[in-house]
Amino acid sequence: MSARPHPAAPPAGAGPAPRPADPLLALADRCVQCGLCLPSCPTYAVDRLEAESPRGRIAWVRHIAQGTLAPTPAGDAHLDHCLGCRACESVCPAGVEYGALLVEARSRQRERRAPGWLQRLMEGVAARPRMLGMLLSMYRRVPEALRRGLPPPPSPGNRTPTPAPAPVPMPSASESSISIFSGCVARPYERGLRDAVAALCAATGSTVHEPAGQTCCGALHAHGGNRAKADALAALNRQAFADQGTVLTLASGCHESVAHALAGEAETIDAIAWLASRTSALEFQPTRMKVALHLPCTQRNVVHSVAALRSLLARVPGLEVVELDAGTGCCGAAGLNMLLDRDRAAEHRAPLVHQFEDSGATLLLSANIGCRLHLAGATTAPVQHPLEFLASRLAASTPA
C-alpha cells in the first residue's frame, strides 16, 4: 500500500510553488527605461547624473530587491536625494507609480539603515501637534542666526484680519458645514489662513470647523520610510473625521495622505478646488498689483488644482500674476529635505527666488506650507497662501 502524499506537498511533476510577487519589483517592472522622465526631474537637472534620475533610481532599487546588487552608501544617497516631486509620473508613458515605489523603497532602506537623529526628532514631534506647537512657540525666541533658515510662526496677535462673516441664507445641511484639516506644523503657522478660508467659505454660505483629535497627515513619515507610524496617524485622522462629510485640505503636500486616510469616511477636497467650483458667490476688490505665484510640485503633480487656482486669481480685477517656473519649478523643500539637506534644497530654490526678485512682484503666493516656509527663508518679501490673499481682497458687497 503506497503512502499518501503530505497534504502540503505539490502534485507530482509540479515545480516549486510560486513565490508571492514582490510589490517593489512589480512597481519597478513597469518602467520601460525610456528616459522621458529625465528632463522633468529636479535632481537630474542639477546633477546630470543617471543615478539622480527616476530611471536610475528605479534600476537601482530593482537590483537591490532582486539581490543582484548590494546596497551601498552612494546608492542610498541617490535615493535620499529624491524630492518625491513626482513630476516623472506626469510624463511617464508606462504609468509608473513612482510615489508608491519611492515609499516602498525607502521603507526597505529604513529596515537596514537607521534614520538620522533629526529625521527621528521631526517625525516624533510632528506626530504630537501640541508638543510641536509649544516648541515652535519657543522657537520664536531663538536668534535668527540659529534658525536654520526656517522662519518662526506668527504670534497669535499678529494675524492678518479677514472679513467678518455676515448672515446669509444657509443651503442644505450636507452643503452648509465642512471640516478643515489643520495638520501638524501648519497648525501654528496657518491660523490666519484658516480664518481666511472660513471667510471665503462663509461667502458661499458654508461654515467650517476643525474636528478635535486630528493629527499630522503622516506624509513626512511615509516619505522617510516610516510606514508603520504613517498608518497609525492615518487611523487617528480617520477616527477624528468619521462621518464629517466634506473635509478641506489647505496644504497640497498633505492632501493625498489625508484623502487615503479618510477614504470611505469623508470626501477630501483641496480647498482651492472646492472654492473654485463656487466662484459665482465670490466677488473681489479691484487690486492693482503684481503677485508671483509658485506652483508646488504636489499641487501640479498630485492634487491637480492649478487650473482651479488660476481661475480664482483671475477673478480679482486688475491683478497681475507672474508664475514662477525657473529651473524645474521645484523649490526643493520636499518635506524635511529643507532641514536635512539644506545646501541641495537651497540650490533648487535659488532659481525661483531670483525669478521672483526680477519679476517686480511684491508678494509671493504658494499653496503648500513647506514651500512657503522654504521660500520665506530666502526673501524678505511676504509669502502667503493664495487663499489668504484672496480672503483679504473679498469685496465689501460679498455676502461673507
C-alpha positions in Angstrom: 0.0 0.0 0.0 1.6 3.3 -1.1 2.0 6.1 1.3 -0.4 9.0 0.9 1.3 12.3 0.0 1.6 15.0 2.6 -1.2 17.5 2.1 1.2 20.4 1.7 3.3 18.6 -1.0 2.9 19.8 -4.6 1.4 17.3 -7.1 3.9 15.0 -8.8 5.6 16.8 -11.7 4.8 20.3 -10.5 7.6 22.8 -9.9 8.1 24.7 -6.7 5.1 26.8 -5.6 5.4 30.3 -7.0 6.7 32.9 -4.5 4.4 35.9 -3.8 5.2 38.8 -6.2 7.4 41.4 -4.7 5.5 44.7 -4.7 8.6 46.7 -5.2 9.6 44.6 -8.3 6.0 44.8 -9.6 6.2 48.7 -9.4 9.7 48.8 -10.8 9.0 46.4 -13.7 6.5 48.9 -15.2 9.4 51.2 -16.1 10.4 50.7 -19.7 13.6 52.8 -19.2 12.7 55.2 -22.0 14.2 58.2 -20.2 11.3 60.6 -20.9 11.2 61.4 -17.2 14.8 62.8 -17.1 14.0 66.4 -18.3 11.3 66.8 -15.7 13.4 65.6 -12.7 14.8 68.4 -10.5 17.7 66.3 -9.2 18.7 65.2 -12.7 18.5 68.8 -13.8 21.0 69.8 -11.2 23.5 66.9 -11.3 23.1 65.5 -14.8 23.7 62.0 -13.4 21.7 59.0 -14.4 21.8 57.8 -10.8 20.0 61.1 -9.9 17.1 60.4 -12.3 13.9 58.4 -11.8 15.1 55.9 -14.3 18.4 55.4 -12.5 16.8 55.1 -9.1 14.2 52.6 -10.4 17.0 50.5 -11.8 18.9 50.6 -8.6 16.0 49.6 -6.3 15.1 46.8 -8.7 18.6 45.3 -8.4 18.5 45.7 -4.6 15.1 43.9 -4.5 16.4 41.1 -6.8 19.6 40.7 -4.8 21.8 41.3 -7.8 23.4 44.3 -6.2 24.3 45.0 -2.6 23.2 48.3 -1.0 25.9 51.0 -0.9 26.2 54.4 0.8 26.4 56.0 -2.6 23.2 54.3 -3.8 21.4 55.2 -0.6 22.5 58.8 -1.0 20.9 59.0 -4.5 17.7 57.6 -3.1 17.8 60.1 -0.3 18.2 63.0 -2.8 14.9 62.2 -4.5 12.5 65.0 -3.6 9.4 62.9 -4.2 8.0 65.7 -6.5 6.5 63.0 -8.8 7.0 65.2 -11.9 8.1 61.9 -13.6 4.7 60.4 -13.1 3.1 63.2 -15.1 5.2 62.4 -18.2 5.6 58.6 -17.8 4.1 56.8 -20.8 4.1 53.5 -18.9 2.2 54.8 -15.9 4.9 54.0 -13.4 3.5 54.8 -9.9 6.7 56.4 -8.7 5.3 57.8 -5.5 4.3 54.3 -4.3 7.6 52.9 -5.5 9.6 55.6 -3.5 7.7 54.9 -0.3 8.3 51.1 -0.6 12.0 51.6 -1.4 12.5 53.9 1.5 10.6 51.6 3.8 13.1 48.8 3.0 16.0 51.2 3.2 14.9 52.2 6.7 14.8 48.5 7.8 18.6 48.1 7.1 19.7 51.7 7.8 18.6 53.6 10.8 17.4 57.2 10.1 19.4 60.1 11.4 18.6 61.9 14.7 17.0 64.9 13.1 14.7 62.7 11.0 13.6 60.8 14.1 13.2 64.0 16.1 11.0 65.7 13.5 8.9 62.6 13.0 8.4 62.4 16.7 7.3 66.0 17.3 5.1 66.1 14.1 3.1 63.2 15.4 2.5 65.3 18.6 1.0 68.6 17.3 0.5 70.0 20.8 4.2 69.5 21.6 5.2 70.8 18.2 3.2 74.0 18.8 4.9 74.6 22.2 8.4 74.0 20.6 7.6 76.4 17.8 6.4 79.0 20.3 9.8 78.7 22.0 11.4 78.9 18.5 10.2 82.5 18.2 12.8 83.5 20.8 15.7 81.7 19.0 18.2 84.2 17.5 17.8 84.4 13.7 21.3 83.2 13.1 20.4 79.8 14.7 17.1 79.2 12.9 18.4 77.1 10.0 16.6 79.4 7.6 13.2 78.4 8.9 11.0 81.5 9.9 9.2 81.3 13.2 5.4 81.1 13.2 3.5 84.3 13.7 2.4 85.1 17.3 -1.4 84.8 17.9 -1.7 88.6 18.0 -0.1 89.1 14.5 -2.7 87.5 12.4 -4.0 89.4 9.3 -7.6 90.3 9.9 -10.1 88.8 7.4 -13.6 90.0 6.6 -16.2 89.1 9.2 -19.0 86.8 8.0 -22.4 88.3 7.6 -25.7 86.4 7.8 -26.6 84.7 4.6 -29.3 82.1 3.7 -27.9 78.7 4.5 -28.0 75.8 2.0 -28.8 72.2 2.7 -27.2 70.6 5.8 -24.9 68.4 3.6 -23.5 71.6 2.0 -23.5 74.1 4.9 -20.9 72.6 7.2 -17.4 71.5 6.2 -14.3 70.4 8.1 -10.8 71.7 7.8 -7.7 69.6 8.1 -5.2 71.6 10.1 -2.2 69.3 10.1 0.9 69.5 12.4 3.4 72.3 11.5 0.6 74.2 9.7 -1.5 74.4 12.9 0.6 77.3 14.4 1.8 78.7 11.1 -1.6 78.9 9.4 -4.0 80.3 12.0 -4.6 83.3 9.7 -5.1 81.0 6.7 -7.8 79.0 8.5 -9.6 82.3 9.3 -9.3 83.3 5.7 -10.8 80.0 4.4 -13.6 80.4 6.9 -14.4 83.9 5.5 -14.3 82.6 1.9 -16.5 79.6 2.7 -18.9 81.9 4.5 -19.2 83.9 1.3 -20.5 80.7 -0.4 -23.0 80.1 2.5 -20.9 77.5 4.3 -19.5 77.3 7.8 -16.3 75.5 8.7 -15.0 73.8 11.8 -11.8 71.9 13.0 -12.6 68.5 14.5 -10.7 67.7 17.6 -8.3 64.7 17.7 -6.8 65.2 14.3 -3.0 65.0 13.9 -0.2 65.0 11.3 -1.2 63.6 7.9 1.8 61.2 8.1 3.3 62.2 4.7 6.7 63.1 6.1 6.8 59.7 7.9 5.8 57.8 4.8 8.4 59.6 2.7 11.0 58.8 5.3 10.2 55.1 5.2 8.3 55.0 8.5 5.2 53.4 7.1 4.0 52.0 10.4 3.8 55.5 12.0 2.2 56.9 8.9 -0.5 54.2 9.1 -1.0 54.9 12.8 -1.5 58.6 12.2 -3.9 57.8 9.3 -6.0 55.8 11.8 -6.2 58.7 14.2 -7.3 61.1 11.5 -9.9 58.6 10.2 -11.3 58.5 13.7 -11.3 62.3 14.1 -13.1 62.9 10.8 -15.5 60.0 10.9 -18.9 61.0 9.3 -17.7 64.5 8.6 -18.9 64.6 5.1 -16.6 67.1 3.4 -13.0 67.8 4.5 -10.9 70.6 3.0 -7.2 70.4 2.9 -5.1 73.6 2.8 -1.6 72.2 2.1 -1.1 70.4 -1.2 1.6 68.3 0.4 -0.9 66.8 2.9 -3.8 66.2 0.5 -3.0 62.7 -0.7 -2.3 61.3 2.7 -5.5 62.8 4.1 -7.5 61.5 1.2 -6.2 58.0 1.6 -6.8 58.0 5.4 -10.4 59.2 5.0 -11.4 57.1 2.0 -14.8 55.7 2.8 -15.3 58.1 5.8 -15.3 61.5 4.2 -14.8 63.3 0.9 -11.4 65.0 0.9 -11.2 68.1 -1.4 -8.5 70.7 -1.9 -9.9 73.9 -0.5 -8.8 75.7 -3.7 -10.7 73.3 -5.9 -13.8 73.5 -3.6 -13.9 77.3 -3.7 -13.2 77.4 -7.5 -16.3 75.4 -8.0 -18.3 78.1 -6.3 -16.8 81.2 -7.8 -20.2 82.7 -8.6 -20.6 83.5 -4.9 -17.2 85.3 -4.7 -16.5 88.9 -5.6 -13.2 90.6 -5.1 -12.0 94.2 -4.8 -10.1 95.7 -7.8 -6.4 95.2 -6.9 -3.7 96.9 -9.0 -0.7 94.9 -8.0 1.7 92.2 -9.3 2.0 89.0 -7.4 4.3 86.0 -8.0 2.7 82.5 -8.0 4.7 79.5 -7.1 3.0 76.2 -8.0 4.2 73.4 -5.6 5.1 70.1 -7.1 2.3 68.4 -5.1 -0.2 70.8 -6.4 0.9 70.3 -10.0 1.6 66.5 -10.0 -0.7 65.1 -7.3 -3.6 67.4 -6.4 -4.0 68.9 -9.8 -5.6 72.1 -8.6 -3.5 74.5 -10.7 -6.3 75.4 -13.1 -8.7 76.0 -10.2 -6.2 78.4 -8.6 -5.7 80.3 -11.8 -9.5 80.7 -12.2 -9.8 82.1 -8.6 -6.9 84.6 -9.1 -8.3 85.7 -12.4 -11.5 86.9 -10.7 -9.5 89.7 -8.9 -9.9 92.7 -11.2 -6.6 94.3 -12.1 -4.4 91.6 -10.5 -1.3 90.7 -12.5 0.0 87.2 -11.8 3.5 86.0 -12.7 4.0 82.3 -12.5 7.4 81.2 -11.2 8.8 78.3 -13.3 12.5 78.8 -13.2 14.6 75.6 -13.1 12.0 72.8 -12.9 9.6 74.8 -10.7 10.5 72.7 -7.7 11.7 74.7 -4.6 13.5 71.8 -3.0 11.6 71.9 0.3 10.3 68.3 -0.1 9.0 67.9 3.5 12.1 67.6 5.7 14.6 67.9 2.9 15.0 71.6 3.5 16.2 70.8 7.0 18.1 67.5 6.3 19.9 68.6 3.2 20.0 72.4 3.3 22.6 73.0 0.6 20.9 71.0 -2.0 17.5 72.4 -1.1 18.8 75.9 -1.4 20.2 75.1 -4.8 16.8 74.0 -6.1 15.2 77.1 -4.5 17.7 79.7 -5.9 16.3 80.0 -9.5 12.8 80.6 -8.2 13.9 83.3 -5.8 15.9 85.0 -8.5 12.9 84.9 -10.8 10.7 86.4 -8.1 13.2 89.2 -7.4 13.5 90.0 -11.1 9.7 90.0 -11.7 8.8 93.2 -9.8 6.1 91.3 -7.8 5.7 92.4 -4.2 4.0 89.3 -2.9 4.8 85.6 -3.3 2.0 83.0 -3.2 2.3 79.3 -2.8 -0.3 76.6 -1.7 2.0 74.4 0.3 3.2 75.2 3.9 6.6 73.6 3.4 7.3 75.5 0.2 6.2 78.8 1.8 8.5 78.3 4.8 11.4 77.3 2.5 10.9 80.3 0.1 10.3 82.7 3.0 13.8 81.7 4.3 15.4 83.3 1.2 13.4 86.6 0.8 12.2 89.5 3.0 9.1 89.8 0.9 5.8 88.5 2.3 4.9 84.9 1.4 1.3 83.8 1.6 -1.1 81.1 0.8 -3.2 82.2 -2.2 -6.5 81.7 -0.3 -5.2 84.1 2.5 -4.5 86.7 -0.2 -8.0 86.2 -1.8 -9.8 86.5 1.5 -8.1 89.9 2.1 -9.4 91.0 -1.3 -13.1 90.0 -0.7 -15.4 92.8 -1.9 -17.4 94.5 0.8 -20.6 93.6 -1.1 -19.7 89.9 -1.0 -22.0 88.1 1.5 -19.1 86.9 3.6 
